[in-house]
C-alpha cells in the first residue's frame, strides 16, 4: 500500500512546485511591469523638464543670447539623459546671472575687495540683499552641491526625483534673475 501513495505524494509535490513557480512568475511579471512604468515615468520627467525649458524661454524674451545658448545646451543634455551635466550647466547659468546683477554693485565690490568672489559669495550676498528667498537660497545651494559633484567626481548619478526638483527650482530662479539684470527687465 505504501507504494500506491508515492505517486500521490509526488503529484502533490509537483503541484506545489508548479503553484510556486506560477506565483514567482506573477511576481516577476509585476516587477517587470513596475520597471516598465518607471522607465515611462523617467521619459515623462525628461519631457516635463524640456517643456519647462521651452516655457522659460518663451515667457522671458529678455533672456540674453548667452543664457539662451546655455539653456539650449541644458535641453540637449536632458534629451540624452545627462542630468548631472545639465544641472552643472544650470548652476553655471545661475552663477553668471548673479555676477551680471552684482557687477556694478559698490557694496559687493567693497565686501570682496581682498579676494575674487566665488559662487557662494554671490549666493550669500543675493540672500542678504533679499534678492532671493530662503527657499531659493537652499534650492540654489543644492544645485551648487550637484554642480560640484559633477565637476569633481566620475560618473555622477542622481535620483530622478531630486534631479527633477532641482531643475524645476533652477528654471524658476533663472527666470527671476533674468528679470533683475539691469537693462534687461521686462
C-alpha positions as CSV (number, residue, x, y, z in Angstrom):
1,X,0.0,0.0,0.0
2,X,2.8,2.4,0.7
3,X,3.8,2.1,-3.0
4,X,0.4,3.3,-4.0
5,X,0.7,6.6,-2.1
6,X,4.1,7.5,-3.5
7,X,2.6,8.7,-6.9
8,X,0.1,10.8,-5.0
9,X,2.8,12.3,-2.9
10,X,5.0,13.0,-5.9
11,X,1.9,14.5,-7.7
12,X,1.3,16.8,-4.6
13,X,4.9,18.0,-4.5
14,X,4.9,18.6,-8.3
15,X,1.6,20.6,-7.9
16,X,3.1,22.7,-5.2
17,X,6.2,23.4,-7.3
18,X,4.0,24.4,-10.2
19,X,1.9,26.7,-8.0
20,X,5.1,28.2,-6.5
21,X,6.6,28.8,-9.9
22,X,3.4,30.3,-11.2
23,X,3.4,32.6,-8.2
24,X,7.0,33.5,-8.9
25,X,6.2,34.3,-12.5
26,X,3.3,36.6,-11.3
27,X,5.8,38.3,-9.0
28,X,8.4,38.6,-11.8
29,X,5.7,39.9,-14.2
30,X,4.7,42.5,-11.6
31,X,8.3,43.6,-11.2
32,X,8.8,43.9,-14.9
33,X,5.6,46.0,-15.2
34,X,6.8,48.3,-12.4
35,X,10.1,48.7,-14.1
36,X,8.4,49.5,-17.4
37,X,6.3,52.1,-15.7
38,X,9.3,53.6,-14.0
39,X,11.1,53.9,-17.4
40,X,8.0,55.5,-18.9
41,X,7.9,57.9,-15.9
42,X,11.6,58.7,-16.4
43,X,10.9,59.7,-20.0
44,X,8.0,61.8,-18.8
45,X,10.3,63.6,-16.4
46,X,12.7,64.5,-19.2
47,X,9.7,65.6,-21.3
48,X,8.5,67.8,-18.4
49,X,11.9,69.3,-18.0
50,X,12.2,70.1,-21.7
51,X,8.7,71.5,-21.7
52,X,9.6,73.8,-18.7
53,X,12.7,74.9,-20.6
54,X,10.7,75.9,-23.6
55,X,8.2,77.8,-21.3
56,X,11.1,79.6,-19.6
57,X,12.5,80.8,-22.9
58,X,9.0,81.7,-24.3
59,X,8.0,83.6,-21.2
60,X,11.2,85.5,-20.9
61,X,12.1,87.3,-24.2
62,X,14.6,89.4,-22.2
63,X,17.0,86.4,-21.8
64,X,20.3,87.2,-23.3
65,X,21.8,85.2,-26.1
66,X,24.5,83.6,-24.0
67,X,21.9,82.4,-21.4
68,X,19.6,81.2,-24.2
69,X,22.5,79.2,-25.6
70,X,23.2,77.6,-22.2
71,X,19.5,76.7,-21.8
72,X,19.6,75.1,-25.2
73,X,22.6,73.1,-24.1
74,X,20.7,72.1,-20.9
75,X,17.9,70.9,-23.2
76,X,20.3,68.8,-25.2
77,X,21.8,67.3,-22.1
78,X,18.4,66.4,-20.7
79,X,17.5,64.9,-24.1
80,X,20.4,62.5,-23.9
81,X,19.8,61.8,-20.2
82,X,22.9,63.6,-18.9
83,X,21.0,65.0,-16.0
84,X,24.1,65.7,-13.8
85,X,25.8,67.6,-16.6
86,X,22.5,69.6,-17.2
87,X,22.5,70.6,-13.5
88,X,26.1,71.7,-13.8
89,X,25.2,73.9,-16.7
90,X,22.2,75.3,-14.8
91,X,24.4,76.2,-11.9
92,X,26.8,77.9,-14.3
93,X,23.9,80.0,-15.7
94,X,22.7,81.0,-12.2
95,X,26.2,81.9,-11.1
96,X,26.8,84.1,-14.2
97,X,23.4,85.8,-13.8
98,X,24.4,86.7,-10.2
99,X,27.7,88.0,-11.5
100,X,25.9,90.2,-14.0
101,X,23.5,91.5,-11.4
102,X,26.2,92.5,-9.0
103,X,29.0,93.5,-11.4
104,X,28.3,97.2,-10.7
105,X,27.2,96.9,-7.0
106,X,29.5,99.1,-5.0
107,X,28.7,97.4,-1.7
108,X,29.5,94.0,-3.1
109,X,32.8,95.2,-4.6
110,X,33.8,96.7,-1.2
111,X,32.9,93.4,0.5
112,X,35.0,91.4,-1.9
113,X,37.9,93.9,-2.1
114,X,40.6,91.5,-0.9
115,X,39.6,88.4,-2.9
116,X,37.9,87.2,-6.0
117,X,34.2,86.3,-5.2
118,X,33.0,82.7,-5.5
119,X,29.6,81.4,-6.4
120,X,28.9,81.1,-2.7
121,X,29.8,84.7,-2.2
122,X,27.3,85.8,-4.8
123,X,24.7,83.5,-3.4
124,X,25.2,84.7,0.1
125,X,25.1,88.4,-1.0
126,X,21.9,87.8,-3.0
127,X,20.3,86.2,0.0
128,X,21.5,89.0,2.3
129,X,20.1,91.6,-0.1
130,X,16.8,89.7,-0.2
131,X,17.2,89.2,-4.0
132,X,16.5,85.5,-3.4
133,X,14.3,84.0,-0.7
134,X,15.4,81.5,2.0
135,X,13.8,78.7,-0.1
136,X,15.5,79.8,-3.3
137,X,18.8,80.1,-1.4
138,X,18.5,76.4,-0.3
139,X,17.5,75.3,-3.8
140,X,20.4,77.0,-5.4
141,X,22.7,75.6,-2.7
142,X,21.6,72.1,-3.6
143,X,22.1,72.8,-7.3
144,X,25.6,74.1,-6.4
145,X,26.4,70.9,-4.5
146,X,25.3,68.8,-7.5
147,X,27.5,71.0,-9.7
148,X,30.5,70.5,-7.5
149,X,29.9,66.7,-7.5
150,X,29.6,66.7,-11.3
151,X,32.8,68.8,-11.7
152,X,34.9,66.7,-9.3
153,X,33.6,63.1,-9.4
154,X,33.3,60.5,-12.1
155,X,30.0,59.0,-13.4
156,X,27.7,61.0,-11.1
157,X,24.2,59.6,-10.9
158,X,21.3,61.3,-9.1
159,X,17.8,60.1,-8.2
160,X,15.4,61.2,-10.9
161,X,13.0,62.9,-8.5
162,X,15.9,65.0,-7.0
163,X,17.1,66.0,-10.4
164,X,13.6,67.0,-11.5
165,X,13.1,69.0,-8.3
166,X,16.4,70.8,-8.8
167,X,15.8,71.6,-12.4
168,X,12.3,72.9,-11.8
169,X,13.7,75.2,-9.0
170,X,16.6,76.2,-11.2
171,X,14.3,77.3,-14.1
172,X,12.2,79.4,-11.7
173,X,15.4,81.1,-10.3
174,X,16.9,81.7,-13.7
175,X,13.6,83.3,-14.8
176,X,13.6,85.6,-11.7
177,X,17.3,86.5,-12.1
178,X,17.0,87.3,-15.8
179,X,14.3,89.8,-15.0
180,X,16.6,91.6,-12.5
181,X,19.6,92.2,-14.7
182,X,19.8,96.0,-15.3
183,X,18.7,97.0,-18.7
184,X,17.0,93.6,-19.4
185,X,13.9,93.8,-17.2
186,X,10.6,93.4,-18.9
